Amino acid sequence: MPNSTKASTTLVNRRFSVAPMMDWTDRYCRYFHRLLSRNTLLYTEMVTTGALIHGDVHRHLHYHDIEHPIALQLGGSDPKALAQSVQIANKYQYDEINLNCGCPSDRVQSGKFGAVLMKDPELVAQCFSAMQNATETPITIKHRIGVDEQEGYQSLCDFVGTIAKAGCKTFIVHARKAWLQGLSPKQNRDVPPLQYEQVFQLKRDFPQLEIIINGGINSLEQTETLLSSVDGVMMGREAYQNPYILAEVDQKIYHDQQPIPSRLQVLEQFSEIIEKELSKGIKLSHMTRHILGLYQGVPGARKFRRHISENAHRHDAGIEVLFQALNDMNTSYTQRDF
Ligand SMILES: Cc1cc2nc3c(=O)[nH]c(=O)nc-3n(C[C@H](O)[C@H](O)[C@H](O)COP(=O)(O)O)c2cc1C
């Protein structure tokens, strides 16, 4: 497919995405999210260049066809290793490949990638070029508004400007700074204040770029409001903890008139993959941990959650744990109802 067609297809998809989240957005999570929304762009967990070059490629990169549109997030800072990783990933046909310049964990800093890269925009531009030269798939950058002593808008503007000059068209901006010393990764997602205005300013200064905002977004009403200032919204924790929010994304954000799936319809479809994977020896809890928040806000949600949390990890746990969780909510479900 020519690059321009590819870019315009994904531009539509990037209006709404679920953030890359280590240990959370694995292939079962993405499969489940896809049953809730056909259009939302889904990100993998971060995969490091070392893991791809020296590890089990198929384990890290394979996914189910249903997951499209899907973006792979890479972590690294060596242009050659990143280009090699992109080449390895090419055969898996991701819709986008993203470079992580926003993660502040110690492990990531010692490898000199993640948020620390915000201090070296020239290196990120080299990484971008090496990656983009290795593929026709759009390469995007996810970053913070700054790190450590970087104050104000100028360093952010210089960072984006330098990488845009190398040809990058899409920037996903987590609208808070990261402190590389003194705050844990979790604190770095909550403590530094959100500064959406800096992201809006980027869009005004670089109208030709696609600017996606991320951080603290927890409703589709807020999403719609933000879309009047930027090109797309990325949602992380809210989508994971309250996944049924995704069920309205197609209608509200993409104006797709397909009916909204019920929670039960989603579970019915998810149970099909669960049964297949159980037969391959995958543990039930690996899959059901992602659905614990499905009934958030609905009477009986705690019973549903508790039954799955207490039972799905047992070595012989099967699909009946899911039916029993539904029964615990005072609704009589049997396999036939599915
Ligand atoms: C458990 C967890 C793991 C995360 N892992 C990654 C990651 O691998 N790569 C990345 O760029 N961001 C990662 N993030 C950050 C999210 O992508 C997102 O930027 C952040 O949570 C802010 O968005 P939110 O307020 O909507 O959650 C992670 C966040 C969480 C909660």
The ligand as a MOL file (V3000), in Angstrom:
LIG
                    3D

  0  0  0     0  0            999 V3000
M  V30 BEGIN CTAB
M  V30 COUNTS 31 33 0 0 0
M  V30 BEGIN ATOM
M  V30 1 C 0.3670 -0.1430 34.2480 0
M  V30 2 C 0.8570 0.9020 33.2730 0
M  V30 3 C 1.8660 0.5770 32.3870 0
M  V30 4 C 2.3190 1.5180 31.4480 0
M  V30 5 N 3.2450 1.1370 30.5220 0
M  V30 6 C 3.5830 2.0010 29.5190 0
M  V30 7 C 4.4010 1.5930 28.4200 0
M  V30 8 O 4.8170 0.4330 28.3090 0
M  V30 9 N 4.6980 2.5250 27.4820 0
M  V30 10 C 4.2380 3.8080 27.5440 0
M  V30 11 O 4.5160 4.6170 26.6520 0
M  V30 12 N 3.4540 4.2140 28.5620 0
M  V30 13 C 3.1010 3.3370 29.5230 0
M  V30 14 N 2.2300 3.7390 30.5020 0
M  V30 15 C 1.7000 5.1130 30.4860 0
M  V30 16 C 0.3850 5.1780 29.6940 0
M  V30 17 O 0.6120 4.8150 28.3320 0
M  V30 18 C -0.2130 6.5960 29.7450 0
M  V30 19 O 0.6940 7.4900 29.1250 0
M  V30 20 C -0.4610 7.0640 31.1730 0
M  V30 21 O -1.0850 6.0570 31.9390 0
M  V30 22 C -1.3230 8.3440 31.1890 0
M  V30 23 O -2.5860 8.1190 30.6040 0
M  V30 24 P -3.9030 7.8730 31.5250 0
M  V30 25 O -3.9510 8.9970 32.5230 0
M  V30 26 O -5.0470 7.9000 30.5600 0
M  V30 27 O -3.7290 6.5510 32.2120 0
M  V30 28 C 1.7780 2.8220 31.4520 0
M  V30 29 C 0.7510 3.1400 32.3570 0
M  V30 30 C 0.2830 2.1910 33.2630 0
M  V30 31 C -0.8400 2.5580 34.2030 0
M  V30 END ATOM
M  V30 BEGIN BOND
M  V30 1 1 1 2
M  V30 2 1 2 3
M  V30 3 2 2 30
M  V30 4 2 3 4
M  V30 5 1 4 5
M  V30 6 1 4 28
M  V30 7 2 5 6
M  V30 8 1 6 7
M  V30 9 1 6 13
M  V30 10 2 7 8
M  V30 11 1 7 9
M  V30 12 1 9 10
M  V30 13 2 10 11
M  V30 14 1 10 12
M  V30 15 2 12 13
M  V30 16 1 13 14
M  V30 17 1 14 15
M  V30 18 1 14 28
M  V30 19 1 15 16
M  V30 20 1 16 17
M  V30 21 1 16 18
M  V30 22 1 18 19
M  V30 23 1 18 20
M  V30 24 1 20 21
M  V30 25 1 20 22
M  V30 26 1 22 23
M  V30 27 1 23 24
M  V30 28 2 24 25
M  V30 29 1 24 26
M  V30 30 1 24 27
M  V30 31 2 28 29
M  V30 32 1 29 30
M  V30 33 1 30 31
M  V30 END BOND
M  V30 END CTAB
M  END
